């Protein structure tokens, strides 16, 4: 199951992670975000123990979304060793996300 990130746990859960972390910046009202939801859940299961896959609601965690200049959603940012190393904006395929995650492993 995908982790839920927010302004409170982001530093510890994402920036402090020993494994790569893919964060899906989304909102409940966003159509393309809803399309990405099942893909994010599948990836969370497939990469369990190797990478962390999670979601951050931009309406509830505004300061984190602003800090990473998230202007459009969905935006997926891949973090490794506390740094943003890759980014995708808009709905993309599972294969494209898998490729990004595998590069960071």
Backbone as JSON Lines, residues from 0, in Angstrom:
{"i":0,"aa":"X","n":[0.83,-1.19,0.0],"ca":[0.0,0.0,0.0],"c":[0.88,1.26,0.0]}
{"i":1,"aa":"X","n":[0.48,2.23,-0.78],"ca":[1.25,3.47,-0.87],"c":[1.2,4.21,0.47]}
{"i":2,"aa":"X","n":[2.33,4.79,0.84],"ca":[2.41,5.59,2.07],"c":[1.71,6.92,1.85]}
{"i":3,"aa":"X","n":[1.26,7.51,2.92],"ca":[0.69,8.85,2.86],"c":[1.71,9.82,3.46]}
{"i":4,"aa":"X","n":[2.16,10.77,2.65],"ca":[3.09,11.78,3.12],"c":[2.33,13.08,3.35]}
{"i":5,"aa":"X","n":[2.88,13.92,4.25],"ca":[2.3,15.23,4.51],"c":[3.39,16.17,5.0]}
{"i":6,"aa":"X","n":[3.02,17.41,5.27],"ca":[4.0,18.4,5.72],"c":[4.72,17.95,6.98]}
{"i":7,"aa":"X","n":[4.04,17.2,7.83],"ca":[4.6,16.79,9.12],"c":[5.63,15.67,8.98]}
{"i":8,"aa":"X","n":[5.34,14.66,8.16],"ca":[6.24,13.5,8.09],"c":[7.18,13.5,6.89]}
{"i":9,"aa":"X","n":[7.1,14.49,6.02],"ca":[7.86,14.48,4.77],"c":[9.37,14.42,4.99]}
{"i":10,"aa":"X","n":[9.87,15.26,5.9],"ca":[11.32,15.3,6.13],"c":[11.85,13.94,6.58]}
{"i":11,"aa":"X","n":[11.18,13.34,7.54],"ca":[11.63,12.05,8.08],"c":[11.41,10.91,7.08]}
{"i":12,"aa":"X","n":[10.2,10.81,6.53],"ca":[9.82,9.68,5.69],"c":[10.43,9.71,4.29]}
{"i":13,"aa":"X","n":[10.59,10.91,3.73],"ca":[11.08,11.04,2.36],"c":[12.56,11.43,2.34]}
{"i":14,"aa":"X","n":[12.87,12.58,2.93],"ca":[14.25,13.08,2.87],"c":[15.2,12.23,3.71]}
{"i":15,"aa":"X","n":[14.68,11.59,4.76],"ca":[15.53,10.77,5.62],"c":[15.55,9.29,5.25]}
{"i":16,"aa":"X","n":[14.91,8.93,4.16],"ca":[14.81,7.52,3.79],"c":[16.13,6.95,3.28]}
{"i":17,"aa":"X","n":[16.38,5.7,3.64],"ca":[17.59,5.01,3.17],"c":[17.39,4.44,1.77]}
{"i":18,"aa":"X","n":[16.13,4.33,1.34],"ca":[15.83,3.81,0.0],"c":[15.25,4.94,-0.85]}
{"i":19,"aa":"X","n":[15.26,4.79,-2.17],"ca":[14.62,5.81,-3.02],"c":[13.13,5.93,-2.69]}
{"i":20,"aa":"X","n":[12.59,7.13,-2.86],"ca":[11.18,7.39,-2.55],"c":[10.54,8.1,-3.74]}
{"i":21,"aa":"X","n":[9.45,7.54,-4.24],"ca":[8.66,8.19,-5.28],"c":[7.45,8.83,-4.61]}
{"i":22,"aa":"X","n":[7.31,10.15,-4.78],"ca":[6.18,10.87,-4.2],"c":[5.26,11.34,-5.32]}
{"i":23,"aa":"X","n":[3.99,10.92,-5.23],"ca":[2.96,11.35,-6.15],"c":[2.24,12.54,-5.51]}
{"i":24,"aa":"X","n":[2.48,13.74,-6.04],"ca":[1.78,14.94,-5.57],"c":[0.44,14.97,-6.3]}
{"i":25,"aa":"X","n":[-0.66,14.93,-5.55],"ca":[-1.98,14.76,-6.15],"c":[-3.03,15.58,-5.39]}
{"i":26,"aa":"X","n":[-4.25,15.58,-5.93],"ca":[-5.42,16.12,-5.22],"c":[-6.61,15.21,-5.51]}
{"i":27,"aa":"X","n":[-7.52,15.12,-4.57],"ca":[-8.68,14.23,-4.71],"c":[-9.57,14.61,-5.9]}
{"i":28,"aa":"X","n":[-9.62,15.88,-6.27],"ca":[-10.5,16.36,-7.34],"c":[-9.88,16.25,-8.73]}
{"i":29,"aa":"X","n":[-8.64,15.81,-8.82],"ca":[-7.87,15.8,-10.08],"c":[-8.1,14.49,-10.85]}
{"i":30,"aa":"X","n":[-8.69,14.6,-12.06],"ca":[-8.96,13.43,-12.89],"c":[-7.72,12.61,-13.23]}
{"i":31,"aa":"X","n":[-6.66,13.24,-13.8],"ca":[-5.45,12.48,-14.11],"c":[-4.8,11.86,-12.87]}
{"i":32,"aa":"X","n":[-4.95,12.51,-11.72],"ca":[-4.41,11.95,-10.47],"c":[-5.12,10.65,-10.13]}
{"i":33,"aa":"X","n":[-6.44,10.63,-10.36],"ca":[-7.22,9.42,-10.09],"c":[-6.78,8.29,-11.02]}
{"i":34,"aa":"X","n":[-6.4,8.63,-12.25],"ca":[-5.91,7.62,-13.19],"c":[-4.58,7.03,-12.7]}
{"i":35,"aa":"X","n":[-3.76,7.84,-12.06],"ca":[-2.45,7.38,-11.58],"c":[-2.56,6.56,-10.3]}
{"i":36,"aa":"X","n":[-3.65,6.71,-9.56],"ca":[-3.81,6.04,-8.27],"c":[-3.54,4.55,-8.29]}
{"i":37,"aa":"X","n":[-4.19,3.78,-9.18],"ca":[-3.94,2.33,-9.2],"c":[-2.49,1.98,-9.56]}
{"i":38,"aa":"X","n":[-1.87,2.77,-10.41],"ca":[-0.47,2.52,-10.79],"c":[0.43,2.73,-9.58]}
{"i":39,"aa":"X","n":[0.19,3.8,-8.83],"ca":[0.99,4.08,-7.63],"c":[0.83,2.94,-6.63]}
{"i":40,"aa":"X","n":[-0.39,2.45,-6.45],"ca":[-0.62,1.33,-5.52],"c":[0.11,0.06,-5.97]}
{"i":41,"aa":"X","n":[0.08,-0.24,-7.28],"ca":[0.78,-1.42,-7.81],"c":[2.28,-1.3,-7.57]}
{"i":42,"aa":"X","n":[2.83,-0.12,-7.84],"ca":[4.27,0.09,-7.65],"c":[4.65,-0.04,-6.18]}
{"i":43,"aa":"X","n":[3.79,0.45,-5.29],"ca":[4.07,0.35,-3.85],"c":[4.21,-1.1,-3.44]}
{"i":44,"aa":"X","n":[3.37,-1.96,-3.99],"ca":[3.44,-3.39,-3.68],"c":[4.68,-4.02,-4.31]}
{"i":45,"aa":"X","n":[4.92,-3.71,-5.57],"ca":[6.03,-4.33,-6.3],"c":[7.4,-3.93,-5.74]}
{"i":46,"aa":"X","n":[7.53,-2.72,-5.24],"ca":[8.83,-2.24,-4.76],"c":[8.98,-2.29,-3.25]}
{"i":47,"aa":"X","n":[8.05,-2.93,-2.57],"ca":[8.11,-3.02,-1.11],"c":[9.45,-3.6,-0.68]}
{"i":48,"aa":"X","n":[10.13,-2.89,0.23],"ca":[11.44,-3.32,0.71],"c":[12.6,-2.79,-0.12]}
{"i":49,"aa":"X","n":[12.34,-2.33,-1.35],"ca":[13.4,-1.81,-2.22],"c":[13.32,-0.3,-2.39]}
{"i":50,"aa":"X","n":[12.1,0.21,-2.45],"ca":[11.85,1.64,-2.59],"c":[10.52,1.95,-1.91]}
{"i":51,"aa":"X","n":[10.34,3.21,-1.53],"ca":[9.09,3.63,-0.9],"c":[8.28,4.41,-1.93]}
{"i":52,"aa":"X","n":[7.02,4.06,-2.08],"ca":[6.14,4.73,-3.01],"c":[4.99,5.32,-2.2]}
{"i":53,"aa":"X","n":[4.73,6.61,-2.41],"ca":[3.68,7.23,-1.62],"c":[3.07,8.44,-2.3]}
{"i":54,"aa":"X","n":[2.08,9.01,-1.61],"ca":[1.3,10.11,-2.16],"c":[1.3,11.28,-1.17]}
{"i":55,"aa":"X","n":[1.21,12.49,-1.72],"ca":[1.09,13.68,-0.91],"c":[-0.03,14.54,-1.48]}
{"i":56,"aa":"X","n":[-1.05,14.81,-0.68],"ca":[-2.19,15.62,-1.12],"c":[-1.77,17.09,-1.08]}
{"i":57,"aa":"X","n":[-1.75,17.73,-2.24],"ca":[-1.27,19.12,-2.32],"c":[-2.22,20.1,-1.65]}
{"i":58,"aa":"X","n":[-3.49,19.76,-1.51],"ca":[-4.43,20.63,-0.83],"c":[-4.23,20.62,0.68]}
{"i":59,"aa":"X","n":[-3.74,19.5,1.2],"ca":[-3.54,19.35,2.64],"c":[-2.11,19.67,3.07]}
{"i":60,"aa":"X","n":[-1.16,19.58,2.15],"ca":[0.26,19.82,2.47],"c":[0.83,20.86,1.51]}
{"i":61,"aa":"X","n":[0.3,22.04,1.61],"ca":[0.63,23.12,0.68],"c":[2.1,23.51,0.74]}
{"i":62,"aa":"X","n":[2.68,23.59,1.94],"ca":[4.06,24.08,2.03],"c":[5.06,23.13,1.38]}
{"i":63,"aa":"X","n":[4.85,21.82,1.49],"ca":[5.76,20.87,0.84],"c":[5.61,20.97,-0.67]}
{"i":64,"aa":"X","n":[4.38,21.05,-1.16],"ca":[4.14,21.19,-2.6],"c":[4.8,22.47,-3.13]}
{"i":65,"aa":"X","n":[4.69,23.55,-2.4],"ca":[5.32,24.8,-2.81],"c":[6.84,24.7,-2.78]}
{"i":66,"aa":"X","n":[7.38,24.03,-1.78],"ca":[8.83,23.9,-1.65],"c":[9.45,23.2,-2.86]}
{"i":67,"aa":"X","n":[8.68,22.27,-3.46],"ca":[9.18,21.53,-4.62],"c":[8.59,22.05,-5.93]}
{"i":68,"aa":"X","n":[8.01,23.28,-5.86],"ca":[7.5,23.98,-7.04],"c":[6.54,23.13,-7.87]}
{"i":69,"aa":"X","n":[5.64,22.45,-7.17],"ca":[4.62,21.65,-7.85],"c":[3.54,22.6,-8.34]}
{"i":70,"aa":"X","n":[3.49,22.82,-9.66],"ca":[2.54,23.75,-10.26],"c":[1.38,23.02,-10.93]}
{"i":71,"aa":"X","n":[1.62,21.81,-11.4],"ca":[0.6,20.99,-12.06],"c":[0.57,19.63,-11.39]}
{"i":72,"aa":"X","n":[-0.61,19.04,-11.38],"ca":[-0.71,17.7,-10.8],"c":[-1.39,16.78,-11.8]}
{"i":73,"aa":"X","n":[-1.08,15.51,-11.78],"ca":[-0.14,14.89,-10.87],"c":[1.32,15.22,-11.23]}
{"i":74,"aa":"X","n":[2.14,15.34,-10.21],"ca":[3.58,15.47,-10.37],"c":[4.21,14.37,-9.53]}
{"i":75,"aa":"X","n":[5.06,13.57,-10.15],"ca":[5.78,12.53,-9.44],"c":[7.24,12.96,-9.33]}
{"i":76,"aa":"X","n":[7.75,13.01,-8.09],"ca":[9.15,13.36,-7.87],"c":[9.82,12.17,-7.18]}
{"i":77,"aa":"X","n":[10.97,11.79,-7.72],"ca":[11.74,10.68,-7.16],"c":[12.88,11.25,-6.33]}
{"i":78,"aa":"X","n":[12.96,10.82,-5.08],"ca":[14.0,11.27,-4.17],"c":[14.97,10.14,-3.88]}
{"i":79,"aa":"X","n":[16.25,10.5,-3.81],"ca":[17.28,9.54,-3.42],"c":[18.26,10.28,-2.53]}
{"i":80,"aa":"X","n":[18.57,9.7,-1.38],"ca":[19.49,10.32,-0.42],"c":[19.09,11.76,-0.09]}
{"i":81,"aa":"X","n":[17.78,11.99,0.04],"ca":[17.28,13.29,0.44],"c":[17.22,14.35,-0.65]}
{"i":82,"aa":"X","n":[17.54,13.96,-1.88],"ca":[17.54,14.91,-3.0],"c":[16.55,14.47,-4.06]}
{"i":83,"aa":"X","n":[15.9,15.45,-4.69],"ca":[15.03,15.15,-5.83],"c":[15.93,14.83,-7.02]}
{"i":84,"aa":"X","n":[15.8,13.63,-7.58],"ca":[16.67,13.19,-8.67],"c":[15.95,13.04,-10.0]}
{"i":85,"aa":"X","n":[14.62,12.99,-9.98],"ca":[13.86,12.85,-11.23],"c":[12.45,13.37,-10.99]}
{"i":86,"aa":"X","n":[11.79,13.77,-12.08],"ca":[10.47,14.37,-11.96],"c":[9.66,14.08,-13.22]}
{"i":87,"aa":"X","n":[8.38,13.85,-13.05],"ca":[7.46,13.68,-14.17],"c":[6.19,14.45,-13.85]}
{"i":88,"aa":"X","n":[5.69,15.19,-14.83],"ca":[4.46,15.96,-14.64],"c":[3.39,15.42,-15.58]}
{"i":89,"aa":"X","n":[2.21,15.2,-15.02],"ca":[1.1,14.67,-15.8],"c":[1.03,13.16,-15.68]}
{"i":90,"aa":"X","n":[-0.04,12.61,-16.2],"ca":[-0.23,11.15,-16.15],"c":[0.77,10.48,-17.08]}
{"i":91,"aa":"X","n":[1.52,9.52,-16.56],"ca":[2.48,8.77,-17.38],"c":[2.25,7.28,-17.16]}
{"i":92,"aa":"X","n":[2.9,6.49,-17.97],"ca":[2.67,5.04,-17.89],"c":[3.42,4.41,-16.72]}
{"i":93,"aa":"X","n":[2.95,3.24,-16.34],"ca":[3.62,2.47,-15.29],"c":[5.05,2.13,-15.73]}
{"i":94,"aa":"X","n":[5.22,1.82,-17.01],"ca":[6.56,1.47,-17.52],"c":[7.53,2.65,-17.36]}
{"i":95,"aa":"X","n":[7.04,3.86,-17.62],"ca":[7.91,5.04,-17.48],"c":[8.31,5.26,-16.02]}
{"i":96,"aa":"X","n":[7.36,5.08,-15.11],"ca":[7.68,5.23,-13.68],"c":[8.62,4.13,-13.22]}
{"i":97,"aa":"X","n":[8.39,2.91,-13.68],"ca":[9.25,1.78,-13.32],"c":[10.69,2.05,-13.73]}
{"i":98,"aa":"X","n":[10.85,2.58,-14.94],"ca":[12.2,2.9,-15.44],"c":[12.88,3.93,-14.55]}
{"i":99,"aa":"X","n":[12.17,4.95,-14.14],"ca":[12.72,5.99,-13.27],"c":[13.14,5.41,-11.92]}
{"i":100,"aa":"X","n":[12.27,4.58,-11.34],"ca":[12.58,3.99,-10.03],"c":[13.8,3.07,-10.15]}
{"i":101,"aa":"X","n":[13.83,2.24,-11.19],"ca":[14.94,1.31,-11.36],"c":[16.28,2.03,-11.51]}
{"i":102,"aa":"X","n":[16.28,3.2,-12.14],"ca":[17.53,3.98,-12.27],"c":[18.06,4.41,-10.92]}
{"i":103,"aa":"X","n":[17.15,4.65,-9.98],"ca":[17.54,5.15,-8.65],"c":[17.94,4.03,-7.7]}
{"i":104,"aa":"X","n":[17.62,2.79,-8.03],"ca":[17.94,1.68,-7.12],"c":[19.42,1.36,-7.13]}
